[in-house]
């Protein structure tokens, strides 16, 4: 799937009398197999997460509970996504700046990453990152 455009992807959601089950088949949906996963929780009101860029890392963001907003930026500008459904994910390809904010109380954001942690792929100055692109 490696494109250079982020994309909202609804995961298959199967419902019956026992409840719902959402199925994520990574390679089929996102084009990569995760090498790392983590979750973000207990974010104080009015605090941001991420606010950095990656040249190589691809990610998938999934609101397990609650809601949050994510801005994705590159040379073409900034796009805003409101994630509030545990059956909707945001795929973010490499070469994107991301900023997460407006977390609801008790929000849990699950993140899948295409690579193991590598500090050399993190960019914390947005202007330098955009120039690097």
trRosetta pair geometry for C-beta under 8 A, 3 or more apart (Angstrom, degrees):
i j d omega theta_ij theta_ji phi_ij phi_ji
1 29 7.6 -20 -44 128 154 34
1 30 5.6 -121 42 173 148 28
1 31 2.8 -148 22 -25 83 129
1 32 7.5 -94 44 -14 101 75
1 91 7.2 -47 129 175 143 157
2 31 5.5 -149 -34 129 62 147
2 32 7.6 77 -67 -49 91 104
2 58 7.3 -102 -110 -77 84 145
2 93 6.3 112 -152 -135 61 119
2 94 7.7 2 -149 13 103 102
3 7 7.4 57 59 -25 131 125
3 93 5.8 -131 76 -57 55 153
4 74 7.7 120 165 -142 101 173
4 93 5.5 -131 -120 91 33 147
4 94 7.7 -56 -115 67 74 69
4 95 6.2 -20 -141 66 102 126
5 93 6.9 47 42 11 24 130
6 72 4.8 -29 -7 169 155 175
6 79 7.0 -167 54 71 123 133
6 81 7.6 -112 127 -32 135 142
6 90 6.3 11 176 179 115 93
6 91 6.2 174 -156 90 63 61
6 92 4.8 -7 -111 -108 110 60
6 93 6.5 -143 -77 9 57 79
6 96 6.4 81 -54 -112 111 162
7 90 7.5 164 83 -155 34 55
7 91 4.9 -5 58 55 84 109
8 81 6.5 171 -73 -139 107 131
8 88 6.1 -5 -172 -175 102 106
8 89 7.3 153 -157 81 53 43
8 90 5.8 -31 -99 -100 62 69
8 91 7.8 -170 -84 18 13 78
9 29 5.7 123 157 -177 148 106
9 30 7.2 -152 32 -77 166 80
9 60 8.0 -53 48 -136 124 110
9 88 7.4 153 80 -158 38 58
9 89 5.1 -24 66 66 88 94
9 90 7.6 151 19 -102 77 19
9 91 5.5 43 -5 -18 123 111
10 13 7.6 -67 169 -12 97 107
10 87 5.9 27 -160 136 81 89
10 88 5.2 -32 -100 -102 69 73
10 89 7.7 162 -95 20 19 72
11 22 4.9 73 101 -178 122 104
11 23 6.4 -170 167 68 105 44
11 24 5.2 -44 -132 -83 140 77
11 29 6.8 -8 -106 -114 82 157
11 87 5.4 -129 56 -164 84 66
11 88 7.5 -158 8 -85 77 23
11 89 6.1 59 -34 -9 105 113
12 22 6.9 152 85 -152 50 58
12 23 5.0 -18 71 50 105 98
13 20 5.7 -11 -173 -167 96 115
13 21 7.5 161 -154 81 51 38
13 22 4.9 -19 -100 -96 75 82
13 87 4.3 -18 -64 -127 131 144
14 20 6.9 147 78 -157 45 59
14 21 5.1 -16 60 60 97 89
14 22 7.8 176 19 -81 67 33
14 23 7.1 32 -3 -14 109 109
15 19 7.5 -93 -140 147 66 27
15 20 5.0 -24 -97 -99 77 79
16 19 7.5 -1 64 45 63 31
20 87 7.8 -82 164 -66 139 123
22 86 6.6 -156 -6 129 157 88
22 87 5.0 -154 -107 -108 133 82
24 29 6.4 -75 -158 21 71 152
24 89 7.5 77 -113 -37 122 151
25 28 4.2 17 109 34 113 122
25 29 5.8 128 73 -14 65 98
26 29 6.2 -72 -136 47 22 96
26 30 5.4 -44 -167 41 65 111
26 32 6.5 -66 158 87 109 50
26 33 5.5 110 100 -111 138 48
26 34 6.1 -123 -124 -15 157 86
26 60 7.8 -135 -128 -9 91 153
26 112 7.1 -131 -114 152 122 156
27 30 7.3 -68 -104 59 13 70
27 31 6.6 42 -158 -125 50 17
27 32 6.9 -156 -103 58 60 6
27 33 5.8 -9 -63 -63 95 81
29 89 7.8 63 152 57 137 141
29 91 7.7 -165 140 -69 89 131
30 58 7.3 149 165 144 112 129
30 60 5.6 -72 -98 -67 153 127
30 91 5.2 -177 -123 -116 96 125
30 112 7.9 146 42 92 172 130
31 58 7.9 -73 80 160 97 168
32 58 5.5 131 10 73 155 140
32 114 4.3 -23 153 -116 157 109
33 114 7.8 93 67 -135 39 69
34 37 5.6 39 158 -57 147 94
34 60 7.7 -85 -78 26 115 114
34 112 4.1 -83 -95 -172 138 103
34 113 6.2 85 -148 58 90 40
34 114 6.6 -90 -115 -91 47 36
35 113 6.4 -63 58 100 79 81
35 114 6.2 40 10 156 101 29
35 115 5.3 1 51 -140 139 16
35 116 5.0 -86 136 -48 123 66
36 112 7.6 149 87 -161 52 47
36 113 4.3 -16 68 60 99 113
36 115 6.9 -13 9 98 115 35
36 116 5.4 125 -48 -114 121 45
36 117 6.4 117 -106 -37 166 72
37 110 6.9 1 -175 -177 108 91
37 111 6.6 167 -153 89 61 54
37 112 5.0 -21 -102 -105 94 64
37 113 6.9 -177 -82 16 41 78
38 110 7.9 174 95 -152 33 54
38 111 5.5 -12 64 60 75 101
38 113 7.7 13 12 -8 94 116
39 64 7.0 -13 -135 -1 131 136
39 108 5.6 3 177 -175 128 91
39 109 6.3 159 -159 81 72 47
39 110 4.8 -32 -100 -100 97 59
39 111 6.7 164 -97 14 39 76
40 43 6.4 23 157 -49 103 116
40 49 5.5 47 -148 -149 150 173
40 100 7.1 95 87 102 169 159
40 103 7.9 -116 126 -105 114 142
40 107 7.9 -6 104 114 89 98
40 108 7.4 157 77 -157 52 44
40 109 4.3 -7 53 58 102 104
40 111 6.8 52 -14 -16 98 116
41 107 7.0 -168 -126 93 59 57
41 108 4.8 -4 -92 -107 104 76
41 109 7.5 -174 -65 24 57 66
43 47 5.4 -148 178 76 88 110
43 49 6.1 -83 -110 -41 136 116
43 68 7.9 58 46 -104 151 129
43 103 4.2 74 72 44 129 163
43 107 6.6 -31 32 63 108 112
44 47 4.6 72 67 -7 84 130
45 103 7.7 -136 -104 69 43 85
45 105 7.7 -17 -70 -76 98 80
47 101 7.7 -155 105 -128 33 78
47 103 7.5 -26 66 24 79 120
48 51 5.3 64 131 -41 130 123
48 99 6.0 -23 -167 -172 127 93
48 100 6.5 140 -166 78 69 55
48 101 4.5 -31 -107 -85 82 98
49 99 7.9 146 76 -165 47 48
49 100 4.3 -19 63 67 94 113
49 101 7.5 -179 22 -69 66 52
49 103 7.7 57 -5 -47 114 130
49 109 7.9 180 62 54 154 146
50 70 7.8 38 36 -135 151 97
50 98 4.7 -51 157 105 149 93
50 99 5.6 -162 88 -112 105 32
50 100 4.9 91 14 6 116 93
51 98 7.7 -91 -61 99 20 53
51 99 4.6 48 -88 -113 65 92
51 100 7.9 -105 -35 28 69 61
51 124 7.7 45 118 -144 82 72
52 97 7.1 -133 134 -145 20 75
52 98 7.2 -12 64 56 52 74
52 122 5.4 -6 165 -164 141 89
52 123 6.0 154 -173 73 83 51
52 124 5.2 -35 -113 -95 102 59
52 129 7.9 158 -172 -71 54 153
53 73 7.9 -79 -88 74 111 92
53 95 7.8 8 -179 -162 110 29
53 96 6.5 -157 -140 107 86 31
53 97 4.0 -47 -81 -93 101 71
53 98 7.2 134 -98 9 50 65
53 122 7.7 128 71 -161 47 44
53 123 4.2 -23 62 61 96 112
53 126 7.0 118 -25 -117 119 59
53 129 3.9 111 37 -158 150 150
54 57 3.7 -53 170 42 154 103
54 59 7.7 108 31 -20 150 111
54 94 6.1 -95 113 -139 95 68
54 95 7.5 -79 95 -48 61 21
54 96 7.0 1 51 56 80 64
54 98 8.0 -5 7 8 96 107
54 121 5.2 29 -145 152 86 101
54 122 6.7 -27 -91 -96 76 46
54 123 7.2 -172 -73 14 28 91
55 94 6.1 24 151 178 33 106
55 95 5.8 31 -140 -84 49 66
55 121 5.9 -128 41 -149 82 80
55 123 7.3 83 -33 -23 89 122
55 132 6.8 -81 -84 131 120 129
55 133 8.0 -167 -112 -88 87 69
56 94 5.1 -25 -150 -131 16 134
56 115 6.4 39 117 -24 108 154
56 118 7.8 -11 65 68 128 138
56 121 5.1 -82 39 -130 102 130
57 94 6.1 132 57 -106 31 82
57 113 5.9 -26 -163 -159 112 102
57 114 6.0 165 -155 48 56 95
57 115 5.2 -104 -105 31 81 114
57 118 7.8 -177 -62 45 111 103
57 121 5.5 114 -25 142 105 141
58 91 7.4 -5 180 -173 103 84
58 92 6.7 170 -161 90 57 60
58 93 5.4 -24 -115 -134 97 42
58 94 5.6 -60 -64 -45 74 74
58 113 7.4 144 80 -158 52 51
58 114 4.0 51 50 -17 92 136
58 115 7.9 107 29 -9 67 87
59 91 7.7 166 91 -155 46 43
59 92 4.7 -3 60 57 88 107
59 98 7.5 -56 53 -24 141 165
59 111 5.8 -18 -166 -168 115 99
59 112 6.6 150 -158 78 60 53
59 113 5.3 -19 -102 -101 84 67
59 114 7.2 -110 -65 -7 44 84
60 89 5.2 3 -175 175 101 129
60 90 7.0 158 -156 78 52 46
60 91 5.4 -19 -102 -100 81 63
60 92 7.4 -176 -81 19 31 75
60 111 7.0 156 77 -155 53 50
60 112 4.4 1 50 52 103 104
61 70 6.2 100 76 -45 171 163
61 83 6.4 -123 120 -52 111 170
61 89 6.5 153 73 -163 47 72
61 90 4.5 -8 53 55 103 100
61 92 6.9 44 -11 -11 104 115
61 100 7.6 -180 -136 -92 147 125
61 109 6.1 -16 -164 -174 93 108
61 110 7.7 144 -160 79 43 51
61 111 5.7 -12 -103 -103 64 80
62 83 7.7 -150 -140 179 21 140
62 86 6.8 60 172 -147 93 61
62 88 8.0 166 -130 89 70 41
62 89 4.8 -29 -86 -107 87 93
62 90 8.0 -168 -65 22 47 67
62 109 7.1 143 73 -163 44 58
62 110 4.5 -25 69 65 102 98
62 111 7.5 -178 24 -76 76 35
62 112 7.6 37 -1 -6 115 98
63 66 6.1 -122 -171 79 111 61
63 67 5.9 20 -150 -107 160 41
63 68 6.3 176 -95 20 116 89
63 83 4.6 160 -23 134 120 105
63 84 6.1 -28 70 -108 163 20
63 85 6.9 92 63 52 115 24
63 86 6.0 -107 93 -83 70 62
63 88 7.8 7 33 69 99 82
63 107 6.7 -55 -146 -159 100 96
63 108 7.4 117 -165 79 55 55
63 109 5.7 -33 -101 -103 59 71
63 110 7.8 176 -92 20 9 77
64 86 5.7 49 -143 -118 29 115
64 108 4.2 -40 61 95 114 108
64 109 7.1 -169 10 -96 84 16
64 110 5.1 81 -42 -20 109 109
65 86 6.9 -2 -71 -68 44 123
65 106 6.3 -48 118 133 122 93
65 107 6.5 -164 97 -136 69 37
65 108 4.9 47 39 29 88 98
66 84 7.7 -82 142 -132 37 69
66 103 6.8 38 140 -175 137 74
66 104 4.0 -163 -163 67 103 110
66 105 7.0 -157 -116 73 129 36
66 106 5.5 173 -61 93 127 67
66 107 3.0 -124 98 -99 148 69
66 108 6.5 119 25 14 111 54
67 82 6.8 14 -179 177 116 86
67 83 6.3 176 -150 94 69 55
67 84 3.6 -1 -108 -104 118 89
67 102 7.7 -33 117 123 88 95
67 103 7.7 169 92 -148 47 40
67 104 4.7 61 46 -12 76 125
67 107 6.4 -96 42 -109 28 120
68 82 8.0 -171 99 -150 31 55
68 83 5.9 -5 61 59 72 98
68 100 5.6 18 154 -171 134 99
68 101 7.0 150 -171 76 92 21
68 102 5.9 144 -150 84 55 71
68 103 4.6 -6 -100 -97 105 64
68 104 7.0 -123 -63 2 62 74
68 107 5.6 107 -48 -179 102 156
68 109 5.8 -32 17 -70 145 130
69 80 6.3 -7 -175 -169 108 99
69 81 7.0 159 -157 83 59 47
69 82 5.3 -27 -102 -102 81 67
69 83 7.5 167 -97 18 28 74
69 100 7.2 152 82 -155 49 52
69 101 5.5 -30 67 71 97 72
69 102 4.3 38 11 46 111 122
70 80 7.5 159 84 -152 42 53
70 81 5.2 -14 61 61 89 97
70 83 6.5 23 2 -6 109 116
70 90 6.2 -172 60 71 145 167
70 98 6.1 -14 -172 -163 106 97
70 99 6.9 156 -155 79 57 46
70 100 5.0 -20 -99 -98 84 72
70 101 7.9 143 -90 21 39 63
71 78 5.3 -3 -174 -172 109 112
71 79 7.2 155 -154 77 59 38
71 80 5.3 -25 -99 -98 74 73
71 81 7.9 173 -85 20 28 70
71 97 7.9 -16 113 109 90 90
71 98 7.1 155 81 -152 57 45
71 99 4.6 -3 52 55 103 100
71 101 7.7 8 -4 19 100 108
72 78 7.0 155 78 -153 41 60
72 79 5.2 -17 60 60 93 91
72 80 8.0 -178 20 -80 70 27
72 81 7.0 29 -6 -2 108 111
72 90 7.9 -160 -46 169 132 130
72 92 6.0 -158 -113 -122 128 109
72 96 5.2 -19 -163 -174 96 126
72 97 7.1 142 -162 74 44 57
72 98 5.8 -11 -103 -99 67 75
73 77 7.0 -94 -137 140 74 29
73 78 4.3 -22 -93 -96 92 83
73 79 7.8 175 -78 18 46 61
73 96 6.9 132 63 -168 42 71
73 97 4.1 -25 64 63 97 112
73 98 7.8 -171 21 -70 75 31
73 99 7.7 27 -3 0 112 104
73 126 7.1 14 91 -154 146 117
73 130 7.5 -53 137 -82 108 109
74 77 7.5 1 61 43 62 33
74 95 6.4 55 -121 135 122 87
74 96 5.6 -60 -62 -112 104 65
74 97 6.8 172 -69 13 51 85
74 130 7.3 147 -166 -119 37 83
74 133 6.3 148 -162 -130 86 168
75 130 6.0 133 -85 -161 66 90
75 133 5.3 -149 -41 101 108 138
81 90 5.4 121 115 -102 161 141
83 88 6.5 -160 -141 98 81 104
83 89 8.0 28 -134 -131 127 26
83 90 6.0 -94 -77 -21 128 117
83 109 7.7 86 91 -118 138 104
84 88 7.9 16 56 53 47 126
85 88 4.3 61 73 12 108 108
92 96 5.3 -125 -178 70 100 150
92 98 6.0 12 -155 -75 163 133
93 96 6.3 107 72 -18 61 122
95 133 5.7 105 -165 -118 106 105
97 123 7.6 -77 -99 82 90 112
97 126 5.8 57 -133 -129 156 92
97 129 5.7 112 -77 112 111 148
97 130 7.4 -36 -29 -63 134 84
100 103 7.3 48 149 -61 100 99
100 109 6.9 -167 -161 83 153 179
103 107 4.4 -137 -171 42 92 147
103 109 7.6 -95 -117 -25 111 120
104 107 4.7 117 58 -57 72 109
113 116 7.9 126 106 -87 120 16
115 118 6.1 -41 137 3 127 118
115 121 7.1 65 84 17 150 169
118 121 4.7 60 91 4 104 111
118 122 7.9 176 97 -18 59 83
119 122 5.7 -52 -160 20 47 116
123 126 7.8 114 128 -92 105 32
123 128 6.4 -151 -167 94 114 100
123 129 3.9 129 126 -89 145 107
123 132 6.9 -138 -104 25 155 150
125 128 4.0 51 92 18 114 115
125 129 6.4 168 86 -18 58 86
126 129 5.5 -56 -146 36 32 115
126 130 6.3 30 158 -18 67 104
127 130 6.0 -53 -147 35 30 108
127 131 6.5 31 153 -17 63 106
128 131 5.7 -56 -150 38 32 113
128 132 6.3 38 151 -26 65 105
129 132 5.5 -53 -151 30 31 116
129 133 7.0 38 150 -27 62 97
130 133 5.7 -44 -158 20 37 116
